[in-house]
Amino acid sequence: MSDQPILFGTKLAEEALPKHVAIIMDGNHRWAKKRRLPGAAGHRAGAKNVRPIAELCADLGVDSLTLFAFSTENWNRPQPEIDLLMDLMRAVFRNDLDELSQRGVRLRIIGKRERFPEDLQEQMTDAEALTANNTKMSLNIAANFGGRWDIANAAKKLAFMVKEGNIRPEDIDEDSFSRHLSLEGMVRPDICIRTGGDHRLSNFLLWDMAYTELFFTECFWPDFDEEMLNVAFDWFYERKRRFGKRS
């Protein structure tokens, strides 16, 4: 890494900035355990960190931010923890949505939302409608989302199209397949940041992150702040992105 950090907000920084940032927000429970607090305190602290990081990315000029909020595997957690996570989602929509909308953030929920309680589904729909015309940044919340589910769902859609005669099997290629994924129409993530120290994707955006730069940090999500975001962006700036080509 260069000894001189990128000064974000300058013209050079805007050119070096990743356009699409994905974050696996991990380490809430360990953050709480380290402080001898109940796990619920870690989840609450993590939920409070969503808006500051989203606002920071929007102010810097990031086009899209995708946050891994709840995976398809998270349903296997204890029911009290699941109930808490549902309540925290409700609180984020209730307390943070207006501020995000005023900053020009458009909210999108990606994932299979039918499993969520009806009132939470209504909040998701209302949030998307409220922010639909905002253009500064797209904030994608991956909720009940899994990369394998996303790929299987796209394949299912194409299978129905073939069955109905709307497309031929030989016409299916990477581009047509991508148009049926959750992030359809968006630039693929340039960088995926995973907090909490683990080095894996945990069934996140498996198709979309074929050439995404992967940044892992020991920092727990509740402690991830502007300084850590700049560290990640400086690291990204130093990467040599060749996409299979020679530099």
C-alpha positions in Angstrom: 0.0 0.0 0.0 1.2 3.5 -0.7 2.5 5.6 2.2 0.2 8.4 1.2 -3.6 7.7 1.6 -6.1 8.7 -1.0 -7.8 11.9 -0.1 -11.4 11.0 -0.8 -13.5 13.8 -2.0 -10.9 15.0 -4.5 -11.0 14.4 -8.2 -8.3 11.7 -7.9 -10.3 10.0 -5.2 -13.5 9.9 -7.2 -11.6 8.2 -10.0 -10.1 5.7 -7.6 -13.4 5.0 -5.8 -15.1 1.7 -6.2 -18.5 2.2 -7.8 -20.2 -0.7 -6.1 -19.3 -1.8 -2.6 -20.6 -5.0 -1.0 -20.3 -5.5 2.8 -20.7 -8.7 4.8 -21.5 -7.2 8.2 -20.0 -9.8 10.6 -18.8 -9.8 14.2 -21.8 -8.3 16.1 -22.0 -11.2 18.6 -18.2 -11.3 19.1 -18.1 -7.6 19.6 -20.6 -8.0 22.5 -18.8 -11.0 24.0 -15.5 -9.1 24.0 -17.3 -6.4 26.1 -19.0 -9.0 28.3 -22.4 -7.9 27.0 -25.3 -10.1 25.8 -25.3 -10.9 22.1 -28.4 -8.7 21.6 -26.3 -5.7 22.4 -23.9 -6.5 19.5 -26.8 -6.8 17.1 -28.2 -3.5 18.2 -24.8 -1.8 17.8 -24.5 -3.3 14.4 -27.9 -2.1 13.3 -27.0 1.4 14.4 -23.9 1.4 12.2 -25.9 0.8 8.9 -27.0 4.4 8.4 -23.6 6.1 9.1 -21.7 3.8 6.7 -24.5 4.2 4.0 -24.4 7.9 4.4 -20.6 8.0 4.2 -20.6 5.9 1.0 -23.3 8.2 -0.6 -21.3 11.3 0.3 -18.1 9.9 -1.1 -19.8 9.1 -4.4 -20.3 5.3 -4.3 -23.0 4.4 -6.8 -24.2 1.2 -5.1 -23.8 -0.3 -1.7 -25.0 -3.8 -1.0 -25.3 -5.0 2.6 -25.7 -8.6 3.6 -28.2 -8.3 6.4 -29.8 -11.7 6.7 -28.9 -14.9 4.9 -31.0 -17.9 3.9 -29.0 -19.8 6.5 -29.7 -17.4 9.3 -33.1 -19.0 9.9 -31.2 -21.8 11.6 -30.3 -19.5 14.5 -32.1 -19.6 17.8 -35.7 -18.2 17.5 -35.1 -15.3 20.1 -32.1 -14.1 18.0 -34.2 -14.3 14.8 -37.0 -12.3 16.5 -34.5 -9.7 17.6 -33.1 -9.4 14.1 -36.6 -8.9 12.7 -37.2 -6.1 15.2 -34.0 -4.4 14.3 -34.9 -4.5 10.6 -38.2 -2.8 11.6 -36.3 -0.2 13.6 -34.0 0.6 10.7 -36.9 1.2 8.4 -38.7 3.3 11.0 -35.8 5.4 12.3 -33.3 5.7 9.4 -35.3 5.7 6.2 -36.2 9.4 6.1 -32.5 10.5 6.7 -31.3 8.2 4.0 -34.0 9.3 1.6 -33.1 13.0 2.2 -29.6 12.2 1.1 -30.8 10.8 -2.2 -30.4 7.1 -1.3 -32.7 4.6 -3.1 -33.5 1.5 -1.1 -33.9 -1.9 -2.7 -34.5 -5.2 -0.9 -33.0 -8.3 -2.6 -33.9 -11.8 -1.5 -36.9 -13.9 -0.9 -39.0 -11.7 1.3 -42.1 -13.9 1.5 -40.8 -15.6 4.6 -40.7 -12.4 6.6 -43.6 -11.3 8.8 -46.3 -9.4 6.8 -45.7 -6.1 8.6 -42.0 -6.2 7.8 -42.8 -7.0 4.1 -45.1 -4.0 4.0 -42.3 -1.8 5.5 -39.9 -3.1 2.7 -42.4 -2.3 0.0 -43.2 1.2 1.4 -39.4 1.9 1.8 -38.8 1.0 -1.8 -41.7 3.2 -3.0 -40.7 6.2 -0.9 -37.1 6.2 -2.2 -37.8 5.0 -5.8 -37.0 8.3 -7.4 -33.7 8.9 -5.5 -30.6 8.7 -7.7 -27.5 9.5 -5.5 -26.8 6.0 -4.4 -28.6 2.6 -4.5 -28.6 0.8 -1.1 -29.4 -2.8 -1.6 -30.3 -4.8 1.5 -29.8 -8.5 1.1 -32.4 -10.1 3.4 -33.2 -13.8 3.3 -30.7 -13.8 0.5 -28.3 -16.6 -0.6 -26.1 -16.6 -3.7 -27.2 -20.2 -4.5 -30.8 -19.2 -4.2 -30.2 -16.2 -6.5 -28.6 -18.5 -9.2 -31.3 -21.2 -8.9 -34.0 -18.5 -9.1 -32.6 -17.1 -12.3 -32.4 -20.6 -13.8 -36.0 -21.2 -12.8 -37.1 -18.0 -14.6 -35.3 -18.9 -17.7 -36.7 -22.5 -17.6 -40.2 -21.1 -17.6 -39.4 -18.8 -20.5 -38.1 -21.7 -22.5 -41.2 -23.7 -21.6 -43.5 -20.9 -22.8 -41.5 -20.5 -26.0 -40.2 -17.0 -25.2 -36.6 -18.0 -25.5 -34.6 -20.9 -27.0 -32.1 -22.8 -24.8 -29.3 -22.0 -27.2 -30.0 -18.3 -26.7 -29.1 -18.4 -23.0 -25.7 -17.0 -22.2 -24.0 -15.1 -19.3 -25.7 -11.8 -20.2 -29.2 -13.2 -20.5 -28.7 -15.2 -17.2 -27.4 -12.1 -15.4 -30.6 -10.2 -16.3 -32.6 -12.5 -14.0 -30.4 -12.1 -10.9 -31.2 -9.8 -8.0 -28.6 -7.2 -9.0 -29.8 -7.0 -12.6 -28.9 -3.8 -14.3 -26.1 -2.9 -11.8 -22.4 -2.8 -12.1 -20.9 -5.8 -10.3 -19.3 -5.2 -6.9 -15.8 -3.8 -7.2 -15.0 -4.6 -3.6 -16.5 -6.9 -1.0 -15.6 -6.0 2.6 -16.1 -8.6 5.3 -15.7 -7.5 8.9 -15.2 -9.8 11.9 -12.1 -11.7 10.8 -13.6 -14.6 8.8 -12.3 -15.2 5.3 -15.2 -16.6 3.3 -18.2 -15.4 1.2 -20.8 -17.3 3.2 -23.1 -17.7 0.2 -23.3 -14.0 -0.6 -23.3 -12.7 -4.2 -21.7 -15.8 -5.7 -22.3 -15.0 -9.4 -21.8 -11.3 -9.2 -18.4 -11.4 -7.4 -16.4 -13.4 -9.9 -13.9 -10.5 -10.2 -14.6 -8.6 -7.0 -11.7 -7.6 -4.8 -12.1 -9.3 -1.4 -11.1 -7.2 1.7 -11.1 -9.0 5.0 -10.6 -7.2 8.3 -10.5 -8.3 11.9 -12.6 -5.2 12.8 -16.1 -6.1 14.1 -19.0 -4.5 12.2 -20.1 -2.2 15.1 -16.6 -0.7 15.1 -16.3 -0.3 11.4 -16.1 3.4 10.8 -14.9 6.1 8.4 -11.3 5.3 9.1 -11.7 1.6 8.4 -13.7 2.4 5.2 -10.8 4.6 4.0 -8.4 1.8 4.8 -10.4 -0.6 2.6 -10.7 2.0 -0.2 -6.9 2.7 -0.1 -6.3 -1.1 -0.3 -8.7 -1.3 -3.3 -6.8 1.6 -5.0 -3.6 -0.4 -4.9 -5.1 -3.5 -6.5 -4.2 -4.4 -10.1 -7.5 -5.4 -11.7 -6.8 -7.2 -14.9 -10.0 -9.4 -15.3 -7.9 -12.2 -16.7 -5.9 -10.0 -19.1 -2.3 -9.0 -19.1 -1.6 -5.6 -17.5 
